[in-house]
Amino acid sequence: MELTENQTNRVWQLMIEAEVRSYYFGDLASSFTKRKQLVTGLSFFLSSGAAATLAAKLFWAPLAMAIAAAVLSAWSIAVELDKRAAAMAQLHYQWNVLSADYERLWHRWFEEDAEEKLNEFLRREQELSKAGTEAPYKEALIEKWQHRVNGLRGLSA
């Protein structure tokens, strides 16, 4: 069955929301990846011979650097930065695919199976929303991407 006017308008809204979420989760994935790179780099430096040589004149520095490296490594493992970055990247990808699917549906609202597709996309959205509950919620970041998508689509705030 083809979509009603209200359903077609809803598809447009869902498409925009999915696009915003895609950018949001992509941004989070990038942030977690950068954090992991920073922690790894700092841990490597703090545990290296070069850092120990630089700090050798201060009797407490090598011990402090070893402790800092251990703490950074332990924190990285405890908060599972690698897993979080991968999960956010997967959510970015899935929301991006869903946004593209909504856009195709919006252009093909008149097709016989349009309502069935909409229901399928709504089920996928529920699953993605459930998977995203472990992600941090950063309102300013959502607003940033909402503003950007609105600008790309020629919409007002």
DAZIUR-V971629 format. One record per residue. PSI is psi as a letter, one per 20 degrees, with the letter a starting at -180 (999 if undefined). OMEGA is omega in whole degrees, 0 to 359 (NA if undefined). D_LAST is the distance of its C-alpha to the last C-alpha in whole Angstrom. Layout:
BEGIN
PSI	OMEGA	D_LAST
PSI	OMEGA	D_LAST
END
This chain:
BEGIN
p	179	33
r	183	30
q	174	27
r	178	26
g	178	23
g	179	21
h	179	22
g	177	21
h	178	17
h	178	18
g	178	19
g	180	15
g	179	13
h	178	16
g	180	16
g	180	12
g	179	13
h	179	17
g	177	15
g	181	13
h	178	16
g	179	19
g	180	17
g	181	17
h	174	21
g	178	22
g	178	21
g	179	23
g	179	26
g	180	26
g	179	26
h	179	28
g	178	30
g	178	30
g	180	31
g	179	34
g	179	35
g	180	35
g	180	37
g	179	40
g	179	40
g	179	41
g	179	43
g	181	45
g	183	45
h	180	47
j	183	49
q	177	50
h	181	54
g	180	52
g	179	50
h	179	53
g	179	55
h	185	53
j	187	53
h	182	57
i	178	58
o	188	56
h	183	58
i	187	55
g	180	52
g	178	53
g	179	53
h	180	50
h	178	49
g	178	50
g	179	49
g	179	45
g	179	45
g	180	46
g	179	44
g	180	41
g	180	42
g	179	43
g	180	39
g	178	38
g	183	40
g	182	39
i	176	35
l	182	36
g	180	34
g	182	35
h	181	34
g	178	31
g	180	30
g	180	31
g	179	29
h	178	26
h	179	27
g	177	28
g	176	25
g	181	23
g	184	25
h	177	25
h	178	21
g	178	21
g	181	24
g	177	23
g	178	19
h	178	22
g	177	24
g	181	21
g	177	20
g	179	24
h	180	24
h	178	21
i	182	23
k	182	26
h	186	26
i	182	29
q	186	31
h	183	34
j	185	33
g	182	29
h	177	29
g	178	31
g	179	29
g	179	26
h	177	28
g	180	29
h	178	25
h	176	25
g	178	28
h	180	27
h	177	24
g	178	25
g	179	28
h	178	25
h	178	24
g	180	27
h	183	28
i	183	25
i	179	26
i	179	28
q	175	25
q	176	24
o	180	20
n	185	18
g	181	15
h	179	14
g	176	15
g	180	13
h	177	10
g	183	11
h	175	11
g	179	8
g	181	6
g	180	10
g	178	10
g	178	7
g	179	8
h	182	11
i	179	11
k	181	10
q	175	7
r	181	4
999	NA	0
END
